[in-house]
Amino acid sequence: MSDFVRIVEVGPRDGLQNEATPIATADKIALIDQLSATGLRSIEATSFVSP
């Protein structure tokens, strides 16, 4: 068993792709900047997959 837990914020990646309407890139960047300001050490912002 590991001695630590790694918490990864995936909202910008998983959460935003489920929105019904497109979200402006500037708004996505603002969200990621705000999450980063909280001290999160790991934020998943995107993924590269085959369409």
C-alpha positions in Angstrom: 0.0 0.0 0.0 1.2 3.5 -0.9 2.3 6.0 1.8 0.5 8.8 0.1 -2.5 9.8 -1.9 -2.3 11.8 -5.1 -5.2 14.1 -5.8 -5.7 15.1 -9.4 -8.2 17.7 -10.6 -9.8 16.5 -13.8 -12.6 19.1 -14.1 -11.0 21.0 -17.0 -10.6 17.7 -19.0 -13.6 15.5 -18.0 -16.0 18.1 -16.7 -15.9 20.6 -19.5 -16.3 18.0 -22.3 -19.7 17.1 -20.9 -21.1 20.7 -21.3 -23.9 21.0 -23.8 -22.6 24.3 -25.2 -19.1 25.1 -26.2 -17.0 27.0 -23.7 -14.6 29.8 -24.9 -10.9 29.0 -24.7 -10.4 32.1 -22.6 -12.9 30.8 -20.0 -11.2 27.4 -19.9 -7.9 29.1 -19.3 -9.4 31.3 -16.5 -10.8 28.2 -14.8 -7.4 26.4 -15.0 -5.6 29.5 -13.7 -8.1 29.7 -10.7 -7.6 26.0 -9.9 -3.9 26.5 -10.1 -4.1 29.4 -7.7 -5.6 27.1 -5.0 -2.3 25.2 -4.8 -3.4 22.0 -6.7 -0.3 20.2 -7.8 -1.9 18.2 -10.7 -4.5 19.5 -13.1 -5.5 17.6 -16.2 -6.5 20.1 -18.8 -6.7 18.0 -22.0 -6.2 14.7 -23.5 -5.1 13.6 -27.0 -7.2 10.9 -28.5 -8.2 9.7 -31.9 -11.5 11.1 -33.0 
